[in-house]
Amino acid sequence: MSALLRAELIKLSTTRTFVALSAVAVGLSVLLAVLVALLADPTPASVLVDVFQADTSGLFILILAIVGISGEWRHRTITSSLLAAPDRLAFLSAKTLAFAVAGLALSVVISVALTGFGFAALAIANGPTPEAGELIAAYARSACAAALAGAFGVGVGAIVRNQAVAIVAVLLMALAVEPILLGVAPEVGRFGPISGLPMAIVDVDPTDDSGIGDADLLDPWVAVAAMLAWIAAFFTAAATLLRLRDVE
């Protein structure tokens, strides 16, 4: 299993798509943070969320995980992958763990970038800065959310093997369906694995910080447990389909 995990991590780190999208995630996060710091005049109460939680790693690693697993079928590498790792459950487990690690690593890189550029922009704008303890806790929550998003994305991509369909569906859920549910049916929307639960994990107040509505999000630890349940459900379905499907 450790050899499979190492192989998947090496594959990730040498894939141009992963490197390119990761660079976009870092750049977009920094751009959002700098623009807010310079133009939005954040207050001492809002600066942590407005500037230092502009972490886009969750959505990007979710898309990257879908691309990574569905690409095995798209590029017809699934046969050679399973010949190298005949245990399909171990193969899927390694993919899931690899993208969880990648999500955590991407979030850490973004956090480092946000720290440097965020404090520099706030110094230029003479803006307030957050307490170190609060900042570290926020970064830890973001890393946790990104790791879980990576693991969840593998399940989605393994079930919906069509890459374009899976990505479009995820974007629709992230940008339309779950935000609408949080606004009109928050008791349902707060359990969404793409928006509701990640926002709860990073401990963002939707009323004050996202403009979605007055949804009462779950406690962060409850949200982590709920997200793990989503991952387990999709992983089980994906593993079952992987065992039943023929590969070419």
Secondary structure by P-SEA (a helix, b strand, c coil): caaaaaaaaaaaaacaaaaaaaaaaaaaaaaaaaaaaccccccccccccccccccaaaaaaaaaaaaaaaaaaaacaaaaaaaaccaaaaaaaaaaaaaaaaaaaaaaaaaaaaaaaaaaaaaaaccccccaaaaaaaaaaaaaaaaaaaaaaaaaaaaaccaaaaaaaaaaaaccaaaaaaaccaaaaaaccccaaaaaaacccccccccccccccccaaaaaaaaaaaaaaaaaaaaaaaaacccc
